[in-house]
């Protein structure tokens, strides 16, 4: 603080000196000099207050907590799935669509939440979003556990999804805040441990929990995990948004120096309401005006929807086709877990090395290379899974197919997120990722609802083949952006 005060006073001294030296520099007016010296920035490239300059352990903690929050959020998305049939019996639900909705409505919250959370994070920072959303998430999850009827359960399930979308929305921005581009591959791998483990461990644990002590306990377990992670975050999590930190620094220096003209380097001179309206429009503008954000969001959204379609179909396939019990059917999710774990390891080992090999000033498009190799495995996995289940081959065969799908799915999703962070920078990263998240979660919420009718009409073989053929449409996308991404970013630059 003392150094900040001294720096501000030095700026004022320089300003006073400049008035005496104007005759020696006629091209620079007093107004220009005053404006320049009243701008508050970091105290040099090595300023310890800049999150990029924090100790490595402190920066890793910020990423690790984002991953931990996403672990509990994704556990809730899938842990309940094996117990949905039991809830349907308890609440006398006869519609298969409503039963599927008890699982997928959580993803609707995932889609709606970022529309408000993303702009709020740009205005007030990441930290308050994490804390407020976590408290709300705990409360709404308790509401799910205490649900008395279908309507009450669906409302709390939706609200829990909205609250849990906070870490999902601002997590990518946190990575951009504290990790230099050359190291973001490894950081994103750490960040995605939570989203990887949650959807896989959730159904495995949920199957046995719902079978032994009831579906309500799936929500009590999630509540305990979320509460513990929140309490720990209060002690270790810190604000990382550079714009917010500089704004606070400017406010502090205005008070300490008595100079009301001091402003942050990132100040926009807008009221909070104007900033909120501006920020809330960012994800929508990026989604519809940037072909890169639109196509990559559609790609991720469809694949994300396929994963949740598989999640909701596994209990039916393995309990009806292979006569697994509710508890054992949860083990069928291990195939996806092994595939996504393998892709996570591959991404952690190769991503930063590949990016570094591109030179000292690598273009963001270099992040797209893994997608070119991995994307074909998604339709292959869908064809394989569908026909293996249709023909009732040995149960291990469709599970191996989901391993192939899981490997390709995550190795498409992670580089895409990283590319959006690198291409749009820390300032707009949260909004670009929010646009991607909104579309992803809408597909994840509604595509599984089409599953029962799709499989009833076409069967597992042709039903999954149709989805596989749609996946093939996206094959040219990474090649297109790898070659023309730089030109498209300049040609369709979105003013935020």
Buried (B, 14 or more C-beta within 10 A) or exposed (E): EEEBEEBBBEBBEEBEEBEEEEEEEEEEEEEEBEEEBBBBBBBEEEBEBBBBBBEEEEBBBBBBBBBBBBBBBBBBBBBBBBBBBBBBEBBEBEEBBBBBBBBBBBBBBBBBBBBBBBBBBBBBBBBBBBBBBBBBBBBBBBBBBEBEEBEBBBBBBBBBBBBBBBBBBBBBBBBBBBBEBEBBBBBBBBBBBBBBBBBBBBBBBBBBBBBEEBBBBBBBBBBEBBBEBBEEBEEEBBBBBBBBBBBBBBBBBBEBBEBEEBBBBBBEEEEEEEBBEBBBEBBBBBBEEBBBBBBBBBBBBBBBBBBBBBBBBBBBBBBEBBEBEBBBBBBBBBBBBBBBBBBBEBBBEBBBEBBBEEEEEBBBBBBBBBBBEBBEBBBBBBBBBBBBBBEEEEBEBBBBBBBBBBBBBBBBBBBBBBBBBBBBEBBBBBBBBBBBBBBBBBBBBBBBBBBBEBBEEBBBBBBBBBBBEEBBEBBEBBEBBBEBBBEBBEEEEBEB
